[in-house]
Amino acid sequence: MTADTFTVRFFARLREELDTEKLTLPAEPGLTTGAILASLAERGGAWGQLQGKQPVMIAVNQAMAKLSTEVRAGDEVAFFPPVTGG
Amino acid sequence: MISIQTEDFDPAAEYQRLRDSGAGTGAIATFTGLVRDSGDLSDVQGLYLEHYPGMTEQVIEGLVAEASSRWDVRQARVIHRVGRLALQDQIVFVGVCSAHRSDAFAACQFLMDALKTSAPFWKKEITASGEHWVEQKDSDVARSDAWQ
């Protein structure tokens, strides 16, 4: 990862359905997690669910985040399905 | 103390460790969760547990801190297993020491309810005909929300 990128990680059902564990994407000023989801959903196919009815949970730097959370270079963003531990 | 591990655990040894932790303790509440044969599917043969290393521990530490701010918690122990588990295997342990039983019960139940909806763990049910990610239950969300 270079200084002007961030990583996106996927877990559980999302990781399997997208067949992707990790992406490295370019950071842009003012970028939010919501905008990242919208842009990934445009890839079509299984990626479309990122903007669908199924809820996607979001973490930035391993803390729960919202659609409006800003993402900066070097951040670790994670998208995952609602959790089902215990 | 928080452990995310593939290995099994010994509830008796965990209880003894909690018991040895201090003279102020008047009550210890413990909970152990097991893998059962029915969940979203009826013919479950086992589970696969995935987690988000690093974040899982931080979230549980936050839940223990919240429990400690709401109740008298002298010591808390959370163990959650990951990887492949068979029927009847122990999957989760929560133990809380307190001066009084009401605080021990409440903190233990809060931690367990919050774990199910806040900590990044995902369960996959394994059956003879395939594997299936478990969906989050509205009832689990309602139980966790009830502590707000």
gemmi code that builds the backbone of each chain (N, CA, C; Angstrom):
import gemmi

chains = {
    "A": [
        ("MET", (0.839, -1.195, 0.000), (0.000, 0.000, 0.000), (0.881, 1.254, 0.000)),
        ("THR", (0.555, 2.196, -0.888), (1.318, 3.446, -0.939), (0.613, 4.497, -0.088)),
        ("ALA", (1.222, 5.670, 0.010), (0.731, 6.702, 0.920), (-0.636, 7.248, 0.505)),
        ("ASP", (-0.995, 7.111, -0.774), (-2.257, 7.720, -1.207), (-3.355, 6.700, -1.487)),
        ("THR", (-3.271, 5.570, -0.820), (-4.326, 4.570, -0.986), (-4.870, 4.138, 0.380)),
        ("PHE", (-6.005, 3.438, 0.362), (-6.548, 2.809, 1.577), (-6.961, 1.385, 1.211)),
        ("THR", (-7.156, 0.565, 2.225), (-7.550, -0.825, 1.946), (-9.007, -1.041, 2.350)),
        ("VAL", (-9.651, -1.957, 1.655), (-11.008, -2.369, 1.992), (-10.964, -3.871, 2.242)),
        ("ARG", (-11.546, -4.302, 3.363), (-11.597, -5.733, 3.670), (-13.045, -6.193, 3.726)),
        ("PHE", (-13.279, -7.425, 3.311), (-14.622, -8.013, 3.338), (-14.580, -9.269, 4.198)),
        ("PHE", (-15.691, -9.532, 4.907), (-15.727, -10.697, 5.784), (-16.958, -11.566, 5.533)),
        ("ALA", (-16.829, -12.831, 5.908), (-17.932, -13.806, 5.948), (-18.657, -13.911, 4.611)),
        ("ARG", (-19.993, -13.802, 4.639), (-20.785, -14.019, 3.420), (-20.365, -13.046, 2.315)),
        ("LEU", (-20.100, -11.780, 2.675), (-19.705, -10.804, 1.643), (-18.400, -11.218, 0.969)),
        ("ARG", (-17.423, -11.651, 1.772), (-16.130, -12.061, 1.218), (-16.321, -13.195, 0.213)),
        ("GLU", (-17.190, -14.155, 0.578), (-17.406, -15.292, -0.323), (-18.174, -14.893, -1.569)),
        ("GLU", (-19.241, -14.094, -1.388), (-20.073, -13.750, -2.549), (-19.357, -12.812, -3.513)),
        ("LEU", (-18.488, -11.958, -2.984), (-17.743, -11.036, -3.853), (-16.452, -11.689, -4.340)),
        ("ASP", (-16.118, -12.830, -3.732), (-14.878, -13.538, -4.050), (-13.674, -12.604, -3.899)),
        ("THR", (-13.739, -11.763, -2.884), (-12.686, -10.765, -2.653), (-12.467, -10.596, -1.156)),
        ("GLU", (-11.203, -10.675, -0.749), (-10.891, -10.513, 0.667), (-10.407, -9.097, 0.957)),
        ("LYS", (-9.675, -8.542, -0.007), (-9.064, -7.230, 0.246), (-8.870, -6.470, -1.068)),
        ("LEU", (-9.098, -5.158, -1.018), (-8.864, -4.292, -2.182), (-7.987, -3.133, -1.735)),
        ("THR", (-7.202, -2.601, -2.642), (-6.479, -1.355, -2.371), (-7.001, -0.322, -3.362)),
        ("LEU", (-7.503, 0.796, -2.842), (-8.134, 1.809, -3.685), (-7.493, 3.170, -3.457)),
        ("PRO", (-7.588, 4.066, -4.450), (-7.004, 5.403, -4.292), (-7.823, 6.275, -3.337)),
        ("ALA", (-7.153, 6.992, -2.457), (-7.830, 7.911, -1.535), (-8.066, 9.242, -2.246)),
        ("GLU", (-9.253, 9.807, -2.000), (-9.567, 11.121, -2.586), (-10.115, 11.997, -1.473)),
        ("PRO", (-9.871, 13.306, -1.541), (-10.361, 14.195, -0.483), (-11.882, 14.097, -0.330)),
        ("GLY", (-12.353, 14.001, 0.918), (-13.790, 14.003, 1.181), (-14.491, 12.686, 0.922)),
        ("LEU", (-13.726, 11.638, 0.611), (-14.332, 10.336, 0.321), (-14.991, 9.752, 1.581)),
        ("THR", (-16.221, 9.247, 1.445), (-16.910, 8.625, 2.583), (-17.096, 7.130, 2.328)),
        ("THR", (-17.408, 6.396, 3.391), (-17.653, 4.956, 3.235), (-18.876, 4.729, 2.343)),
        ("GLY", (-19.882, 5.632, 2.443), (-21.077, 5.509, 1.606), (-20.716, 5.633, 0.129)),
        ("ALA", (-19.819, 6.558, -0.185), (-19.408, 6.753, -1.585), (-18.614, 5.543, -2.076)),
        ("ILE", (-17.835, 4.933, -1.186), (-17.068, 3.739, -1.575), (-18.039, 2.602, -1.897)),
        ("LEU", (-19.054, 2.404, -1.036), (-20.042, 1.349, -1.281), (-20.755, 1.583, -2.611)),
        ("ALA", (-21.141, 2.847, -2.869), (-21.862, 3.167, -4.106), (-20.988, 2.865, -5.317)),
        ("SER", (-19.717, 3.227, -5.214), (-18.824, 3.015, -6.349), (-18.553, 1.524, -6.580)),
        ("LEU", (-18.427, 0.751, -5.485), (-18.213, -0.691, -5.646), (-19.468, -1.363, -6.209)),
        ("ALA", (-20.652, -0.879, -5.800), (-21.912, -1.476, -6.271), (-22.041, -1.338, -7.784)),
        ("GLU", (-21.422, -0.283, -8.343), (-21.503, -0.072, -9.798), (-20.782, -1.147, -10.595)),
        ("ARG", (-19.969, -1.956, -9.900), (-19.288, -3.048, -10.610), (-20.294, -4.093, -11.096)),
        ("GLY", (-21.514, -4.067, -10.528), (-22.560, -4.996, -10.964), (-22.399, -6.384, -10.388)),
        ("GLY", (-23.280, -7.293, -10.768), (-23.249, -8.666, -10.257), (-23.417, -8.680, -8.754)),
        ("ALA", (-22.635, -9.525, -8.067), (-22.738, -9.658, -6.609), (-22.453, -8.332, -5.909)),
        ("TRP", (-21.658, -7.455, -6.559), (-21.298, -6.170, -5.941), (-22.526, -5.275, -5.748)),
        ("GLY", (-23.576, -5.502, -6.568), (-24.784, -4.675, -6.484), (-25.416, -4.710, -5.105)),
        ("GLN", (-25.227, -5.842, -4.360), (-25.854, -5.960, -3.042), (-25.305, -4.934, -2.037)),
        ("LEU", (-24.163, -4.341, -2.340), (-23.592, -3.361, -1.406), (-24.482, -2.122, -1.291)),
        ("GLN", (-25.371, -1.943, -2.256), (-26.326, -0.825, -2.171), (-27.750, -1.339, -2.118)),
        ("GLY", (-27.932, -2.633, -1.926), (-29.274, -3.209, -1.951), (-29.942, -3.131, -0.592)),
        ("LYS", (-30.912, -4.017, -0.392), (-31.693, -3.990, 0.846), (-30.941, -4.651, 1.996)),
        ("GLN", (-30.000, -5.555, 1.677), (-29.279, -6.260, 2.734), (-28.389, -5.268, 3.476)),
        ("PRO", (-28.502, -5.218, 4.794), (-27.660, -4.268, 5.520), (-26.180, -4.669, 5.477)),
        ("VAL", (-25.333, -3.669, 5.306), (-23.884, -3.888, 5.327), (-23.335, -3.098, 6.511)),
        ("MET", (-22.594, -3.778, 7.387), (-21.977, -3.076, 8.515), (-20.623, -2.548, 8.064)),
        ("ILE", (-20.222, -1.424, 8.665), (-19.012, -0.722, 8.223), (-18.093, -0.470, 9.411)),
        ("ALA", (-16.798, -0.711, 9.218), (-15.810, -0.325, 10.229), (-14.696, 0.440, 9.526)),
        ("VAL", (-14.178, 1.459, 10.198), (-13.004, 2.175, 9.693), (-11.944, 2.103, 10.787)),
        ("ASN", (-10.791, 1.599, 10.427), (-9.700, 1.397, 11.379), (-10.180, 0.606, 12.603)),
        ("GLN", (-10.992, -0.428, 12.326), (-11.452, -1.398, 13.319), (-12.396, -0.802, 14.362)),
        ("ALA", (-13.050, 0.312, 14.014), (-14.111, 0.847, 14.880), (-15.359, 0.997, 14.019)),
        ("MET", (-16.532, 0.706, 14.583), (-17.768, 0.786, 13.809), (-17.933, 2.204, 13.260)),
        ("ALA", (-18.416, 2.289, 12.021), (-18.509, 3.575, 11.334), (-19.856, 3.686, 10.638)),
        ("LYS", (-20.114, 4.870, 10.071), (-21.379, 5.129, 9.376), (-21.104, 5.386, 7.908)),
        ("LEU", (-22.209, 5.529, 7.147), (-22.079, 5.823, 5.713), (-21.390, 7.169, 5.484)),
        ("SER", (-21.495, 8.054, 6.484), (-20.927, 9.405, 6.326), (-19.474, 9.498, 6.812)),
        ("THR", (-18.923, 8.397, 7.330), (-17.553, 8.445, 7.868), (-16.543, 8.692, 6.743)),
        ("GLU", (-15.672, 9.666, 6.955), (-14.665, 9.978, 5.927), (-13.499, 8.994, 5.992)),
        ("VAL", (-12.966, 8.703, 4.829), (-11.868, 7.746, 4.705), (-10.647, 8.467, 4.158)),
        ("ARG", (-9.516, 8.251, 4.819), (-8.275, 8.922, 4.401), (-7.230, 7.888, 3.983)),
        ("ALA", (-6.186, 8.383, 3.341), (-5.087, 7.508, 2.916), (-4.567, 6.727, 4.123)),
        ("GLY", (-4.308, 5.443, 3.920), (-3.762, 4.617, 4.996), (-4.820, 3.947, 5.855)),
        ("ASP", (-6.097, 4.346, 5.702), (-7.158, 3.759, 6.528), (-7.429, 2.305, 6.130)),
        ("GLU", (-8.003, 1.567, 7.082), (-8.501, 0.218, 6.796), (-10.028, 0.253, 6.943)),
        ("VAL", (-10.699, 0.088, 5.813), (-12.166, 0.073, 5.802), (-12.598, -1.386, 5.742)),
        ("ALA", (-13.652, -1.753, 6.485), (-14.160, -3.126, 6.391), (-15.664, -3.089, 6.188)),
        ("PHE", (-16.141, -3.945, 5.292), (-17.575, -4.119, 5.075), (-17.908, -5.567, 5.415)),
        ("PHE", (-19.011, -5.755, 6.165), (-19.376, -7.128, 6.527), (-20.866, -7.239, 6.833)),
        ("PRO", (-21.398, -8.471, 6.809), (-22.812, -8.679, 7.134), (-23.028, -8.489, 8.632)),
        ("PRO", (-24.299, -8.298, 9.055), (-24.591, -8.237, 10.489), (-23.978, -9.442, 11.194)),
        ("VAL", (-23.484, -9.222, 12.413), (-22.685, -10.243, 13.085), (-23.571, -11.279, 13.776)),
        ("THR", (-23.050, -12.482, 13.933), (-23.842, -13.593, 14.479), (-23.011, -14.463, 15.416)),
        ("GLY", (-22.286, -13.821, 16.327), (-21.424, -14.587, 17.234), (-22.189, -15.227, 18.378)),
        ("GLY", (-21.442, -15.811, 19.316), (-22.036, -16.437, 20.496), (-22.591, -17.787, 20.173)),
    ],
    "B": [
        ("MET", (-10.249, -10.257, 31.020), (-9.332, -10.788, 30.026), (-10.115, -11.428, 28.876)),
        ("ILE", (-9.626, -11.232, 27.679), (-10.360, -11.667, 26.487), (-9.496, -12.623, 25.669)),
        ("SER", (-10.089, -13.745, 25.256), (-9.347, -14.688, 24.406), (-10.211, -15.088, 23.216)),
        ("ILE", (-9.631, -14.971, 22.021), (-10.262, -15.501, 20.817), (-9.359, -16.658, 20.412)),
        ("GLN", (-9.901, -17.859, 20.360), (-9.025, -19.025, 20.193), (-9.743, -20.164, 19.488)),
        ("THR", (-8.955, -21.057, 18.884), (-9.542, -22.256, 18.279), (-9.682, -23.363, 19.325)),
        ("GLU", (-8.810, -23.353, 20.338), (-8.806, -24.429, 21.331), (-10.032, -24.374, 22.233)),
        ("ASP", (-10.358, -25.508, 22.822), (-11.428, -25.596, 23.813), (-10.963, -24.911, 25.102)),
        ("PHE", (-11.908, -24.741, 26.041), (-11.565, -24.140, 27.337), (-12.197, -24.965, 28.442)),
        ("ASP", (-11.705, -24.735, 29.674), (-12.163, -25.506, 30.830), (-12.938, -24.572, 31.765)),
        ("PRO", (-14.277, -24.633, 31.756), (-15.059, -23.705, 32.584), (-14.704, -23.807, 34.064)),
        ("ALA", (-14.349, -24.997, 34.546), (-14.006, -25.150, 35.962), (-12.731, -24.371, 36.293)),
        ("ALA", (-11.739, -24.453, 35.380), (-10.487, -23.724, 35.608), (-10.730, -22.210, 35.513)),
        ("GLU", (-11.596, -21.800, 34.579), (-11.907, -20.371, 34.444), (-12.616, -19.859, 35.694)),
        ("TYR", (-13.548, -20.679, 36.216), (-14.266, -20.312, 37.439), (-13.264, -20.148, 38.586)),
        ("GLN", (-12.335, -21.095, 38.695), (-11.366, -21.042, 39.792), (-10.500, -19.784, 39.694)),
        ("ARG", (-10.126, -19.430, 38.456), (-9.315, -18.217, 38.254), (-10.094, -16.973, 38.693)),
        ("LEU", (-11.394, -16.943, 38.348), (-12.228, -15.813, 38.775), (-12.333, -15.793, 40.301)),
        ("ARG", (-12.477, -16.989, 40.886), (-12.628, -17.101, 42.340), (-11.368, -16.635, 43.066)),
        ("ASP", (-10.215, -16.882, 42.448), (-8.929, -16.515, 43.071), (-8.605, -15.036, 42.905)),
        ("SER", (-9.480, -14.293, 42.201), (-9.066, -12.951, 41.782), (-9.156, -11.885, 42.861)),
        ("GLY", (-9.856, -12.134, 43.968), (-9.838, -11.100, 44.998), (-10.826, -11.350, 46.114)),
        ("ALA", (-10.553, -10.724, 47.265), (-11.374, -10.957, 48.450), (-12.697, -10.196, 48.401)),
        ("GLY", (-12.789, -9.201, 47.505), (-14.022, -8.421, 47.450), (-15.163, -9.121, 46.743)),
        ("THR", (-14.851, -10.254, 46.113), (-15.867, -10.941, 45.325), (-16.854, -11.687, 46.215)),
        ("GLY", (-18.155, -11.425, 45.974), (-19.183, -12.162, 46.711), (-20.050, -12.979, 45.783)),
        ("ALA", (-19.856, -12.800, 44.471), (-20.710, -13.506, 43.505), (-19.953, -13.705, 42.207)),
        ("ILE", (-20.121, -14.876, 41.603), (-19.540, -15.147, 40.286), (-20.653, -15.704, 39.412)),
        ("ALA", (-20.912, -15.045, 38.288), (-21.876, -15.579, 37.317), (-21.103, -16.009, 36.088)),
        ("THR", (-21.395, -17.211, 35.596), (-20.726, -17.673, 34.379), (-21.771, -18.171, 33.390)),
        ("PHE", (-21.442, -18.053, 32.114), (-22.301, -18.570, 31.054), (-21.418, -19.324, 30.068)),
        ("THR", (-21.878, -20.501, 29.633), (-21.174, -21.247, 28.593), (-22.158, -21.554, 27.475)),
        ("GLY", (-21.805, -21.197, 26.244), (-22.646, -21.503, 25.083), (-22.104, -22.714, 24.350)),
        ("LEU", (-23.020, -23.574, 23.881), (-22.648, -24.797, 23.158), (-23.195, -24.772, 21.734)),
        ("VAL", (-22.569, -25.535, 20.856), (-23.068, -25.694, 19.482), (-24.247, -26.662, 19.518)),
        ("ARG", (-25.399, -26.206, 19.002), (-26.570, -27.109, 18.994), (-26.895, -27.538, 17.569)),
        ("ASP", (-27.784, -28.566, 17.490), (-28.020, -29.211, 16.187), (-29.071, -28.522, 15.338)),
        ("SER", (-29.635, -27.406, 15.829), (-30.576, -26.691, 14.977), (-30.406, -25.190, 15.171)),
        ("GLY", (-30.415, -24.473, 14.063), (-30.303, -23.029, 14.097), (-31.196, -22.507, 13.001)),
        ("ASP", (-30.599, -21.817, 11.979), (-31.390, -21.449, 10.804), (-31.822, -22.727, 10.084)),
        ("LEU", (-30.953, -23.744, 10.112), (-31.252, -25.025, 9.473), (-31.489, -26.074, 10.566)),
        ("SER", (-32.169, -27.177, 10.212), (-32.573, -28.147, 11.234), (-31.589, -29.302, 11.391)),
        ("ASP", (-30.737, -29.522, 10.390), (-29.870, -30.709, 10.442), (-28.387, -30.309, 10.533)),
        ("VAL", (-28.106, -29.386, 11.462), (-26.743, -28.862, 11.585), (-25.798, -29.933, 12.131)),
        ("GLN", (-24.647, -30.079, 11.465), (-23.644, -31.060, 11.909), (-22.440, -30.384, 12.570)),
        ("GLY", (-22.350, -29.087, 12.399), (-21.242, -28.353, 12.998), (-21.292, -26.901, 12.578)),
        ("LEU", (-20.344, -26.118, 13.091), (-20.291, -24.690, 12.770), (-18.886, -24.318, 12.323)),
        ("TYR", (-18.816, -23.249, 11.520), (-17.533, -22.622, 11.239), (-17.660, -21.169, 11.698)),
        ("LEU", (-16.709, -20.713, 12.502), (-16.739, -19.364, 13.058), (-15.620, -18.518, 12.481)),
        ("GLU", (-15.990, -17.363, 11.942), (-14.988, -16.419, 11.417), (-15.018, -15.167, 12.299)),
        ("HIS", (-13.893, -14.459, 12.401), (-13.896, -13.184, 13.131), (-12.967, -12.197, 12.437)),
        ("TYR", (-12.934, -10.981, 12.961), (-12.121, -9.901, 12.395), (-10.988, -9.670, 13.392)),
        ("PRO", (-9.843, -10.328, 13.202), (-8.758, -10.248, 14.183), (-8.391, -8.786, 14.478)),
        ("GLY", (-8.214, -8.481, 15.722), (-7.871, -7.107, 16.111), (-9.116, -6.335, 16.493)),
        ("MET", (-10.061, -6.237, 15.568), (-11.285, -5.493, 15.882), (-12.128, -6.240, 16.916)),
        ("THR", (-12.203, -7.563, 16.787), (-13.030, -8.349, 17.711), (-12.606, -8.094, 19.159)),
        ("GLU", (-11.303, -8.154, 19.411), (-10.791, -7.956, 20.763), (-11.121, -6.546, 21.269)),
        ("GLN", (-10.945, -5.541, 20.361), (-11.231, -4.148, 20.762), (-12.693, -3.957, 21.110)),
        ("VAL", (-13.589, -4.561, 20.312), (-15.026, -4.414, 20.571), (-15.370, -5.042, 21.920)),
        ("ILE", (-14.829, -6.237, 22.188), (-15.164, -6.911, 23.456), (-14.581, -6.133, 24.642)),
        ("GLU", (-13.368, -5.580, 24.460), (-12.805, -4.743, 25.538), (-13.732, -3.570, 25.838)),
        ("GLY", (-14.298, -2.984, 24.781), (-15.241, -1.874, 24.950), (-16.499, -2.319, 25.693)),
        ("LEU", (-16.976, -3.538, 25.385), (-18.178, -4.053, 26.060), (-17.897, -4.314, 27.543)),
        ("VAL", (-16.694, -4.836, 27.845), (-16.327, -5.081, 29.249), (-16.221, -3.743, 29.989)),
        ("ALA", (-15.659, -2.730, 29.311), (-15.547, -1.404, 29.934), (-16.939, -0.835, 30.200)),
        ("GLU", (-17.860, -1.043, 29.242), (-19.221, -0.540, 29.437), (-19.900, -1.269, 30.599)),
        ("ALA", (-19.728, -2.599, 30.650), (-20.320, -3.374, 31.755), (-19.758, -2.883, 33.088)),
        ("SER", (-18.444, -2.584, 33.115), (-17.799, -2.166, 34.364), (-18.273, -0.785, 34.802)),
        ("SER", (-18.716, 0.033, 33.827), (-19.208, 1.360, 34.192), (-20.660, 1.296, 34.673)),
        ("ARG", (-21.374, 0.225, 34.305), (-22.791, 0.135, 34.677), (-23.029, -0.692, 35.935)),
        ("TRP", (-22.139, -1.673, 36.179), (-22.317, -2.550, 37.329), (-20.990, -2.715, 38.055)),
        ("ASP", (-21.051, -3.257, 39.271), (-19.834, -3.551, 40.010), (-19.223, -4.826, 39.403)),
        ("VAL", (-18.179, -4.635, 38.599), (-17.511, -5.778, 37.961), (-16.067, -5.808, 38.472)),
        ("ARG", (-15.730, -6.843, 39.266), (-14.358, -6.945, 39.812), (-13.421, -7.538, 38.773)),
        ("GLN", (-13.968, -8.482, 38.016), (-13.154, -9.187, 37.022), (-14.103, -9.749, 35.967)),
        ("ALA", (-13.705, -9.678, 34.702), (-14.538, -10.278, 33.653), (-13.655, -11.122, 32.752)),
        ("ARG", (-14.206, -12.235, 32.307), (-13.462, -13.141, 31.434), (-14.366, -13.493, 30.258)),
        ("VAL", (-13.866, -13.284, 29.035), (-14.628, -13.645, 27.840), (-13.734, -14.522, 26.965)),
        ("ILE", (-14.255, -15.696, 26.605), (-13.543, -16.571, 25.666), (-14.504, -16.854, 24.512)),
        ("HIS", (-14.046, -16.670, 23.290), (-14.875, -17.018, 22.134), (-14.026, -17.863, 21.205)),
        ("ARG", (-14.580, -19.005, 20.792), (-13.817, -19.871, 19.887), (-14.135, -19.539, 18.437)),
        ("VAL", (-13.178, -19.809, 17.554), (-13.343, -19.609, 16.116), (-12.874, -20.873, 15.396)),
        ("GLY", (-13.177, -20.931, 14.095), (-12.799, -22.103, 13.308), (-13.928, -23.116, 13.298)),
        ("ARG", (-13.561, -24.383, 13.092), (-14.565, -25.440, 12.977), (-14.922, -26.015, 14.331)),
        ("LEU", (-16.222, -26.118, 14.599), (-16.700, -26.666, 15.863), (-17.738, -27.745, 15.588)),
        ("ALA", (-17.749, -28.773, 16.440), (-18.698, -29.880, 16.292), (-19.880, -29.674, 17.232)),
        ("LEU", (-20.942, -30.449, 17.034), (-22.106, -30.380, 17.915), (-21.677, -30.604, 19.357)),
        ("GLN", (-22.299, -29.831, 20.258), (-22.038, -29.907, 21.696), (-20.698, -29.305, 22.108)),
        ("ASP", (-19.911, -28.848, 21.145), (-18.664, -28.165, 21.516), (-19.000, -26.872, 22.252)),
        ("GLN", (-18.128, -26.478, 23.161), (-18.258, -25.183, 23.828), (-17.803, -24.111, 22.838)),
        ("ILE", (-18.615, -23.040, 22.712), (-18.278, -22.002, 21.741), (-17.925, -20.679, 22.410)),
        ("VAL", (-18.583, -20.388, 23.553), (-18.342, -19.092, 24.195), (-18.448, -19.235, 25.715)),
        ("PHE", (-17.621, -18.434, 26.421), (-17.655, -18.405, 27.889), (-17.623, -16.952, 28.349)),
        ("VAL", (-18.522, -16.609, 29.249), (-18.486, -15.284, 29.879), (-18.550, -15.502, 31.385)),
        ("GLY", (-17.623, -14.925, 32.124), (-17.638, -15.028, 33.580), (-17.424, -13.656, 34.198)),
        ("VAL", (-18.205, -13.343, 35.227), (-18.102, -12.036, 35.882), (-18.069, -12.215, 37.391)),
        ("CYS", (-17.093, -11.565, 38.040), (-17.015, -11.499, 39.506), (-17.559, -10.161, 39.955)),
        ("SER", (-18.351, -10.172, 41.009), (-18.876, -8.936, 41.560), (-19.007, -9.091, 43.065)),
        ("ALA", (-19.324, -7.972, 43.746), (-19.591, -8.061, 45.179), (-20.954, -8.706, 45.399)),
        ("HIS", (-21.890, -8.456, 44.462), (-23.282, -8.897, 44.653), (-23.816, -9.648, 43.446)),
        ("ARG", (-24.787, -10.547, 43.701), (-25.279, -11.399, 42.625), (-25.981, -10.635, 41.509)),
        ("SER", (-26.739, -9.579, 41.883), (-27.510, -8.888, 40.840), (-26.566, -8.268, 39.805)),
        ("ASP", (-25.455, -7.701, 40.272), (-24.494, -7.114, 39.336), (-23.807, -8.198, 38.502)),
        ("ALA", (-23.498, -9.327, 39.139), (-22.826, -10.416, 38.411), (-23.736, -10.963, 37.314)),
        ("PHE", (-25.012, -11.215, 37.660), (-25.972, -11.719, 36.666), (-26.138, -10.720, 35.527)),
        ("ALA", (-26.389, -9.458, 35.886), (-26.692, -8.441, 34.870), (-25.507, -8.235, 33.933)),
        ("ALA", (-24.306, -8.114, 34.497), (-23.124, -7.862, 33.657), (-22.859, -9.054, 32.748)),
        ("CYS", (-23.053, -10.268, 33.264), (-22.814, -11.475, 32.475), (-23.814, -11.536, 31.311)),
        ("GLN", (-25.079, -11.266, 31.608), (-26.090, -11.339, 30.549), (-25.903, -10.205, 29.537)),
        ("PHE", (-25.581, -9.005, 30.016), (-25.323, -7.881, 29.100), (-24.180, -8.236, 28.150)),
        ("LEU", (-23.087, -8.760, 28.709), (-21.921, -9.084, 27.864), (-22.302, -10.109, 26.798)),
        ("MET", (-23.058, -11.129, 27.179), (-23.438, -12.164, 26.226), (-24.375, -11.607, 25.157)),
        ("ASP", (-25.363, -10.817, 25.573), (-26.317, -10.245, 24.608), (-25.595, -9.288, 23.651)),
        ("ALA", (-24.689, -8.473, 24.187), (-23.994, -7.488, 23.359), (-23.019, -8.173, 22.396)),
        ("LEU", (-22.391, -9.260, 22.870), (-21.477, -10.032, 22.013), (-22.165, -10.485, 20.730)),
        ("LYS", (-23.426, -10.903, 20.880), (-24.138, -11.481, 19.741), (-24.461, -10.474, 18.653)),
        ("THR", (-24.493, -9.188, 19.013), (-24.875, -8.192, 18.005), (-23.784, -7.175, 17.701)),
        ("SER", (-22.728, -7.111, 18.544), (-21.707, -6.078, 18.345), (-20.339, -6.605, 17.953)),
        ("ALA", (-19.991, -7.797, 18.414), (-18.628, -8.271, 18.162), (-18.562, -8.943, 16.784)),
        ("PRO", (-17.533, -8.607, 15.998), (-17.465, -9.154, 14.635), (-17.078, -10.643, 14.573)),
        ("PHE", (-18.108, -11.462, 14.814), (-18.024, -12.921, 14.628), (-19.150, -13.308, 13.676)),
        ("TRP", (-18.871, -14.268, 12.819), (-19.913, -14.767, 11.915), (-19.915, -16.289, 11.967)),
        ("LYS", (-21.147, -16.853, 12.066), (-21.307, -18.303, 12.153), (-21.801, -18.851, 10.828)),
        ("LYS", (-21.214, -19.967, 10.441), (-21.697, -20.671, 9.262), (-22.122, -22.056, 9.716)),
        ("GLU", (-23.359, -22.439, 9.378), (-23.849, -23.770, 9.737), (-23.435, -24.761, 8.665)),
        ("ILE", (-22.937, -25.914, 9.123), (-22.508, -26.968, 8.211), (-23.516, -28.110, 8.303)),
        ("THR", (-24.102, -28.487, 7.168), (-25.047, -29.610, 7.129), (-24.563, -30.609, 6.084)),
        ("ALA", (-25.245, -31.769, 6.006), (-24.865, -32.803, 5.034), (-25.006, -32.261, 3.614)),
        ("SER", (-25.955, -31.308, 3.420), (-26.224, -30.829, 2.060), (-25.498, -29.523, 1.727)),
        ("GLY", (-24.730, -28.967, 2.648), (-23.989, -27.757, 2.322), (-23.761, -26.855, 3.519)),
        ("GLU", (-23.283, -25.641, 3.215), (-22.960, -24.679, 4.273), (-23.766, -23.404, 4.071)),
        ("HIS", (-24.062, -22.713, 5.167), (-24.998, -21.595, 5.097), (-24.634, -20.587, 6.191)),
        ("TRP", (-24.388, -19.326, 5.822), (-24.092, -18.296, 6.826), (-25.345, -18.009, 7.631)),
        ("VAL", (-25.202, -17.926, 8.938), (-26.335, -17.649, 9.820), (-26.707, -16.175, 9.703)),
        ("GLU", (-28.009, -15.901, 9.574), (-28.499, -14.527, 9.511), (-28.678, -13.982, 10.927)),
        ("GLN", (-28.469, -12.684, 11.096), (-28.694, -12.077, 12.404), (-30.184, -12.154, 12.766)),
        ("LYS", (-30.454, -12.490, 14.035), (-31.837, -12.636, 14.496), (-32.351, -11.321, 15.069)),
        ("ASP", (-33.600, -10.973, 14.692), (-34.226, -9.776, 15.268), (-34.292, -9.902, 16.789)),
        ("SER", (-34.516, -11.154, 17.273), (-34.644, -11.352, 18.718), (-33.322, -11.040, 19.437)),
        ("ASP", (-32.178, -11.332, 18.778), (-30.875, -11.005, 19.381), (-30.675, -9.495, 19.427)),
        ("VAL", (-31.088, -8.823, 18.340), (-30.948, -7.357, 18.291), (-31.821, -6.729, 19.371)),
        ("ALA", (-33.059, -7.253, 19.525), (-33.976, -6.707, 20.530), (-33.420, -6.905, 21.940)),
        ("ARG", (-32.835, -8.072, 22.198), (-32.257, -8.343, 23.532), (-31.113, -7.386, 23.822)),
        ("SER", (-30.278, -7.146, 22.798), (-29.137, -6.250, 22.999), (-29.607, -4.803, 23.158)),
        ("ASP", (-30.604, -4.406, 22.334), (-31.127, -3.033, 22.404), (-31.787, -2.758, 23.756)),
        ("ALA", (-32.336, -3.817, 24.370), (-33.053, -3.632, 25.633), (-32.137, -3.115, 26.749)),
        ("TRP", (-30.811, -3.270, 26.578), (-29.856, -2.788, 27.598), (-29.555, -1.299, 27.437)),
        ("GLN", (-29.988, -0.689, 26.323), (-29.645, 0.720, 26.045), (-30.243, 1.637, 27.102)),
    ],
}
model = gemmi.Model(1)
for chain_id, residues in chains.items():
    chain = gemmi.Chain(chain_id)
    for i, (resn, *xyz) in enumerate(residues, 1):
        res = gemmi.Residue()
        res.name, res.seqid = resn, gemmi.SeqId(i, " ")
        for name, pos in zip(("N", "CA", "C"), xyz):
            atom = gemmi.Atom()
            atom.name, atom.element = name, gemmi.Element(name[0])
            atom.pos, atom.b_iso = gemmi.Position(*pos), 0.0
            res.add_atom(atom)
        chain.add_residue(res)
    model.add_chain(chain)
structure = gemmi.Structure()
structure.add_model(model)
structure.setup_entities()
